[in-house]
């Protein structure tokens, strides 16, 4: 088995790159040379289109959307007269939620003043817009007159369209017949290509099964290692506990040993002093003897006697100290030998036993770690081998899918049958168009006559439009006057009611009141989900978190809206990590910019891409179409003037792994080719 490294990231990267190879900037399909028979074993090509747009690179994570909630309340107690919304209702900022009965005249006055100001503004806007609408009505009137004057030209265009429809029908038949021939060719090659695809798929499945088995075995090793590490922890703890439990007794025994050493040293010193005193005594005795046998008399004899007496005293004192030192040593030694020595030996023996257990456990852990490291390398090598095969498989799969898509032999047969039916229907439609040519010409003539008639009523339509605009202005003026009257009436009697309004645009998420309820001061009556304050929370691994910053641009795609992205930016990055199964990640909150085309609800599933690099408004093509060379110069395959496939040099720039920037050599809309791994017959 070969080794494997960081399986997850390698496989994901390979899958992303290979999947992108099949999704070109334009539609990709198998084509041959201009004069080549595409089913005679010649090389086939996939065609890509150069596109001008942005290329971005970033980190992607999945999360869920959360919407900011707004809680509505009222500053005074009041009785609920009416409720205007239900849970799930969509509301705009300023919409009425409920009507209350209260004596709060200042609040009702403020609300109606706001409403009256809005009505006046609406009237002013209507008057301003009327000028534009009148100008448009005049343009329409003049356009009708112009249409009448160009009726003959319109008639000619209608006739041309009839002829164009017949031509398009003929071209459609040609296209269907061409597609039929292509599918008939696919029917011939499908069996061999599908067999090869099946072999690829089976082999890769075996790779995956073996890899999963290797991972399971490794996980079993990890479990055993944890048991060994727990055993090491236990014996280490037992060793430390034992050392701690005998520490006082051990120290006392050490002191007894030190006492023996000290008394032994004292005995040795006393012995040296005794031997020295004995030497002096011997010398003194010899001197006295010389004096007694010699010729000296008187004072010398007396002096020798005194010295002899001093020497005897010193010897006696030294003997006594030595005897005391011997007794002290014997006492300390006997005390240690009687009980302490065996205790000391027992402590050392038990300590050594525990030390040996700790060393044995450490050896087991280290040996198992080394074995696991070797096994991990084996898994890494196998992963590389599997990734290499996956790349080869995906290359073939891309070409296979390019030719057959999701079709099997039955689908191809059905498509051939369907195309034959379509050709038959198209030929029938063409025959019908040709048969009905006279009738279509008559219809065009009737349209011509209708245009002439329409011009005669253009003035009438214009007058009606003017009347409608004036009526709309008058209606808004009347509405404004009615509001002023209502406002004056409310000033006279302000106790009729006060309204609770939505303070943001969004959706009603909860409603805590019904008609007839009495709400208390500042009681929450309803909660709204503010659609302008939407956030997505995701977890980012410790490997990627260092690349993110607050305010960094992001792109958010929602599972509920296929193919639609909304912009956002990083709002917060947690500094405290969260840990799960040995991995470390950090919570990142992304604020989504509001979009009129996307309604986001609490809990929606989202994919967030944190943009790390973006090149804007550049020409790019799929990486599959570029042949890289040295010196920064690459090449692509294009059709030459003679229709043959030729090589063209280009200069490349930034790439996201799927697409590559073309700095020079191509323009947006240019077609480039990539040779397919599947050969045509």
N, C-alpha and C positions, 0 to 999 in steps of 0.2 A: 504493500500500500504506500502511496506517496503522501507527503505531508500537506497540511492545510492551514492557512492563516486567516484569522478574523473572518470566519465564514459568512456571517450575516452581511457585513458591509460589502464584501467582494461580490457576493451573489446579487445583492440589490443593485450595486453599481452596474454589473454586467447586464442585468435584466433591463434596467432603465435605458442604457445605451442602445441595446439591441432592439428594444421596443420602439425607441425613437427612430431607429433606422428605417422602420416600415412606415413611419408617419411623415411624409415629405411635406415641404412647404406647399406643393400642389399635388394633384393626384399622380401616383406612380403606377406604371403598368409596363408589361413586357413588350418590347418592340425590337425588330431586327433592322438590318440595313435597308436602305431605300429600295434596292433591287433584290434583296435576299428573300428566299422562301423561309419564313419563320418557323417552319415545322420540319426542316430537313437535317437537324442536328447542329445548326449554326448557334453561335453565342447569342444570347438575348440580353436586353438591357432594360434597366428601370430608369424611368425619366423623372427628373426633379426640376422644380421651377425655382429660380432665384427670387427671393422676397425681400422687400425693404421694410424693416420693423425693428423692434428692440430685442436684444438677447440679454437674459438675466440668469444669474447664478445665486443660489441661496440654500438655506437649510429648511427642510419641511418637517412639520410635526402635526399631529391630529389633536383636536380638542373639541370642546362644546361651547356654544354661544351663551352668554348671559346678558340680560337686558336690564338696564337701570330702572328701578321702580320709583314711582312718585306716589306718595300717600296723601290723599286729599282729606281735609278736615275743615271745620268751620269754627270761628273764634267765639261764638256764643251758642247757648242752647236754643234749639228751635224744633219745630215739628215739620216732618217731611210731608209735603203735599203730593209731589209727583216725582217719579224716577224715570229718566229718559233713556237709560242705557241698560244693557245686560252684560254679563260676563262674556268676553270675546268680542264685544263691539269695538269697531275702529273709531277713534275720536281724533279731532284736531285740537290744537291749542286754542282754548277759548270756547270750546263746545260746552253746552249745558249738560250737566250730569244729573242735577236734581233741583227741584224748586222747594224752598223753605218758607215757612211763615214765621215772621219775627218783627220786632219793632226797631230793627237796626236801619234807620233811615239813611244814615251816611253811606252805608255800603250799597244800598239799592240806587241811590243817587249817582254814586261813582260808576256803577255798572251801566246805567242808562246813558250817562254822559259819554262813556266810551263807545257804546253802540251807536249813538247819534252821530258822533264824530266819524265813525266808520261809514255810516249811510251817506253823510255829506261827501266824504272822500269818494265813495262809489259813484255818486252823482257826478262829481267833477270828472272822474275817470271816464264815465259814459259820454259826457259832453266832449272830452278830448278824443276818445276813440271814434266818436261819430264822424269826425272829420276824415279819419282814415277810411272808415267804412263807406262814406259817401264817395270818396275818391275811387275806392275799389268798385263800387256800383257803377260809377261813371265809366271806369275802364271796361267793365263787363258789357255795358251798353255799347260802347264804341267797338268792343271786340265782336259783338253780334253783327254790328253793321259791317265790320271788316270781313267777317265770315260770309256774310251775304254777298259781298263784292268779290269774294274768292271762291264762290260755290263751284265754279267749273274746275278750278284747281283741285278742290276737295274730291270732286267726282273722279278726276283723273287719278288721284292717289288711291281711291277706293278700287278702281279698276286694276291698278298696279298691285294692290294687296291681294286681290283675287288671283291674279297670275302668280304672285309670290307664294300663295298657299298651295297652288298646284305644284310649283317647283319644289317647295318644302316637302310636300307629300312624296314626290319622287325621290328626293334626297333621303328621306326617312326610310324608304324601302331599301335604298342602297345600303344605308347604315345597318339596318336590321339584317340584311343578307350577309354583310361583312361580319357582323357579330356572330351570326349563325355559323359561318365557316370557322371562326375562332373557337367557338364552343365545341364544334365537331372535332377540331384538332385537340382540344383539351381532353375530350373523351378518349382519344387514342393514347395520350401520355399519362393519364391519371393513374392507371393501375400500377405502373412502375414507380412513379413518384410517390404515391401513397404508401407503397410497400417500404420504400426507403425511409419515409417519414415515420412509419410505425416502428421500424427498427431503431431509429434514433430515440423515439419516445420511450420504448421499452428499456433500452440501455440506460438512458438517463434516470428512469424510475429505479432501476437497480442501483445506480450510483446513490440516489437519495436514500433508498432503504439501507444500504451499507453505511452511509454517513450517519443516519439516525441511530443505527446499531452502535457505531463507534461512540457517538455522543452519550448514548445510554450507558455504555460500559464506563466511559469517563466519569459520568455522574455517579456511578456506583463506586468508583475509586475515590471520588470526592467525599462520599458518605463515609467510606472506611477511614479516610484520612482524618475526618472530623472525629471519629471514634478514637483514633490513635492520639490525636491532639487532646481529646478529653481525658484519655488515660494519662498522658503526660502532665496535664493540669492537675489531675487527682494525686499522682505520686509526688509531684513537686509540692503540692499543698500539704501532703502528709509529711514530707521531709521538713518543710518550714514549721509545721505545727509541732513536730517532735523536737526540733532544735529549740523552739521557743519554750516548750514545756520543760526541758531539762537545763535551760540556760542557767538558772540560779544554782542548781545542784552542780552543774559542770564548772561554773565559776568558783564555787566553794572548793571543789576537788583541785582545781588549778592552783587556788591559794594554798591548799595543803602541800602541793608539790613545791610551790615556791617557798613555803616555810621550811620544808626538808632541805631545799637547796641553800636557804639562808643559814639554817643551823649547821649544815655541813661545812659551809664556808667559814662560819664562826669557829667551828671545831678545828678546822684546818689552821686558822689564824692562831687559835689558842695553843695548838700543837707546836706551831713554829715558835711562839713565845716561850713555851716550856723548854723546847730544845735549845733555844738561845740561852735561857736561864741555867739550864744544865751545863752548857758549855762554859758559862761564866763561873759556875760553882766549881767545876773541875779545874779551871785556871786558877781560881782563888785558892783552892786546896794545895795546888802544886807550889804556889808562891809561899804559902805558909810553911810548907815543908822545907823549902829552901831557906827560909828565915830561921827555922828552928835548928837546922843542921849547919848553918853557916856561921859567920863571924860577927854578924850584926847583932846588936844588943839594944836595950833601952827602948827609945821612941819608935824605932823601926818595928820592933816586935809588937808594940801596942797598935801601930797602924795596921799591920797585917791582920791582927785579930778583929779589928773593927771592920775591915773590908770583907772578911770571911763571914761575919755576922750579917752584913747587908746582903751578901750574895745568897745566904740561906733564906733570908726573908723574901727576896725576889723569886727564888726557886719555888718556895712554898706557895706564894701568891699565884705564880704561873701554873703550878700544879692544880690549885683549886679552880682556877678559871677553865683550865682544860677539862677537868672532871665535870664542871658545870656544863660546859659546851657539849661534852659527850652525852651527858644525861639529857640535855635539851634535844640533841639530834636523835637519840634513841627514842625519846618520848614522841617526837614528831614522826619518826619513821614507823614506829610501832602503831601509832594511831592511823597512819595511812595504809600500812600493810594489813591491819586487822579487818578493815571494812571498805575503806575508800578506794583501794587499788582495784578491787573486783568491780566496784560500781563504775569506776572510770573506764575500765576495759569494756564493761557491758554497754556503757553509753557510746563509746567509740565504735563498738561492733554494730550496735543498732543503727547508729548514724551512717556507718559505711554501707549497711544493707540497703538503707533508703537511698543513699547516694547512687548505689549500683542500679537500683530500680529506675531512678531519674535518668541515668545515662542510657539504660536499655531502652526506655521510652523515647528519649531524644533520638537514639539511633534508628528506631523504627519509623519515627516521623520523618527524619531526614532521608532515609532510604526510600520511603514511600513517595516523598515529594520528588526525588530524583526519577523514580519510575514513572510518576504522573507527568513529569516534564517531558520525558522521552515519548510517552504515549500522546501527549499534546502535540508534539512535533509531528508524530505520525498522522494525527488527525489533520493538522495544517497541510501536510503534504498531500493528503488525499483530497482535501478541499480544493487545492490548486488544480489537481488533476480533474476533479469534477467540474470546476469553473471553466477550465480549458475546453472540456467536452461540451459544456453548456453553451459556450460561445460558438463553437462549431455547429451545434444543434440549432441555435437561434439564427445563425446566418442562413442555414438551409430553410428553417421555418419561415424566415422573412421572405425568401424567394418563393417558397411553396405557397405561403399565404397570398403573396402578390399575384400568383397565377390562379389559385383556386379559391382563395378566401376561406369561408366556412363550408364550402360545398363538398359533398361526397359524389360518388358516381351516380346515385339516384337523382341528386339535385341537378347535376349536369344534364342528365337525360331529360329531366322535366323542363330545364331551361331551353334545351334544343326544341322540345315539343312546343313550348310556349312561344319561342321565336318564330317557329313555322306558322303558328296560329296568328301571331302579330303581323307577319308578312302577308298572310292571306287577308287579314282585316285591313291592313294599310293599302293593299292593292284594291280592295273593295272601296275604301274611302277615296282613293285617287280617282277611280272610275266614277264614283258618285260626284266628286268635284267637277270632273270634266262634263258629266251629264247635266249638272245643275248650273253650268257656266252661264247660260242665258238668264236663268232666274236670279243669279247673284248680280248680274249686270243690271237687271231691272231693279233690284233692291238698292243698288248704288245710285241709280237715277232717282228713286223715291227719296233717298237721303238728300240728294241735291235739291229736290223740290222742297223738302222740309226745311233746309237751311234758308232757302229764300223766304219761306213763310215765317221762320223764326225772326228774321230781321224786322218783319212788320209788327211784331209784338215786343220788340226790344224796349221801346219807350214805355210801354205799359209795365214791363218788369222793373225798369228803373224807377218809375213812380212808386211802385209797390215797395221797393227797397227803401226809398226815402221815407215813405210813410211808416215802415216798420222801425227804422232807426229813431224817428221822432217819437213813435209810440213807446219805444224802450226808454228813451230819456224821460218822457212824461211819466212813465210808470215809476222810475227811480225817484223822480221829483216828488211824486205823490207819496211814495214810501217814506221819503225823508220828512215830508210834511206830516204824515201820520205819526212818525216817531216823535216829532216835536210835540204834537198834540198829546200823544201818550205820555211823554216825559212830563209835560205840564200837568197832566192829570195825576201822575204819580207823585209829583211834588205836593199836590193837595192832599193825597191819601197814600202815604208811603208804607202803610202796614199791610199791603196786599200780598207781598211776597218778595223773597230774595233767592237768587240762583247760585248754585255751586257750579263752577266752571272747571274744565280740564286745564291744567297748567302746563301741559305738553302734548305733543302729538304722539299717538301710539295706540295701545289696545287696553281694554279694561280687563285686568287680571283677577280682581276680586271686588265684590259689591256687598256691603254690610248693612244696607238699609232697604226698607220697603216703604211704600206709601202708608202714612199713619204712624210711623215710628217717631220717637223723640230722641234726637241726638244730643249728647252732652257736649260741653265746651271742649273743643280741640279733639273730639273723638274722630278716629279714622273711619270715614264713610266708604271709601273706595280706594283701590290702588291701581295705578296705570303703569304699563310697561313703556318707557320712553324710547321710541324708535331712533332717536338721535343719539342715544348713549348706549351703544352695543359693544360688548367686549367678548373676546375669546381667550379662554385660559388653557394653556398647554404646558406640558412638562418637557424641559430640554435637558439632555444629558450633560454631565460635567465636561465631556469632551468638546461640546459645542458652545457652552454657555459663555465662554470667554470671548467669542466672536460677536456677541450681541451687545447693543447699547440702547438705552432709553431714547425714543424718538426715531429709531431705525425704521425705514420703510418696509412694509410687508404687503403681501398679496394673499387674500383669503378666498378660498373656494368652498361653497356649501353643497353638501350632498343633495339638498332639496332643489338646487338650481344647477342642472348639468351644463357645463361649458361656460358658466358665468362667474367672473371673479370681481371682488370688490377690494378697494384699497384700504390700507390701515397703517398703523404705526405702533411700535412697542410703547406701552404706557408704563408698565412697572416690571422690574426683574427682582425676584426674591433673592435675598442674600443668605437666608437659612435654607439648607438643603432638605430634601425629603429622601428617605432611604427605603428601598424595597428589594428584597431578594439579593442583597449585596450590591445593587446599583445605586448610584447617586444622581439625582436630578434636581432641577430648580423650576419653580413655578414662574411662568412668564405670561403677563396679561397684555393683549393686543387690542387697541381701540380701533373699531371699524368706522370708516367714514360713511355717513348716510348716503343711501342710493334710492332714488324714487322707483327704480325697477325691481328692487329686492326687498321683500318683507321678511324680517328675521324674527323668529320666535325663540323664547327661552328653551335651551337644551338642544338646539339644532347642531348636528355634527358638522364640523368644519376642518379643513386642511389649511394650515398657515405656512406660507413660505417667507422666510426672513431674507430679504434681498441683500446680498453681499456685494454684488457687482452688476452693473447694467450699462450696456452700450446702446445708445438710442439712435434710431433712424439710420441703420446700417443695412447694407445688402448682405444676405447670408443664404447658404444652401445647406442641405443635409451633409454630415461628415462622410457618409457613405460614398458621395459623389466626388470626393477630393482625394487625389493621389499626392502624398506628401513627399517632398524632396529636401535636399540640404540647402542651406543659405537662405531660408525663409521663402523660397519660391516653390510653389506647388503647381499642379495641373488638374484639369478637368477634361472630360470627353464631351465633345459637341458634334453636331452635324456640320460638315463643311458645305461649301457652295455646290459641290457635286453630289451632295446627299450621303456621302460616306462619313463614317465616324472618324473624327480626328482629335488630336490632343491640343489643348490650349493652355498656355501658362497663366497663372493667377498669383496674386499676393494675398496671403491669408492673415487674419488677425485673431481676435478673441474668439474662444469657443466655450460652450457650456457642456460639451460632451455629446450633444445631439446635433447642434448646428454650428457652423463656423463662419466667421465674418470674412467677406471677400473685399479687401481694400481696393484692389484694382483688377480688371480683367473681365468682370461681369456687370451687368445692369439688372435691375429688378425686371422680372418677366422673362429673362433668358432661360432657355432649356439646357440642362446638362444631363449626362447619362452616367449610370453605374452598371458595370457588367454583372449579370445575374449568375448565381451559382447553379441554377437549373438550366439545362440546355434544351432548346426546342428541337422537335423532330421535323 
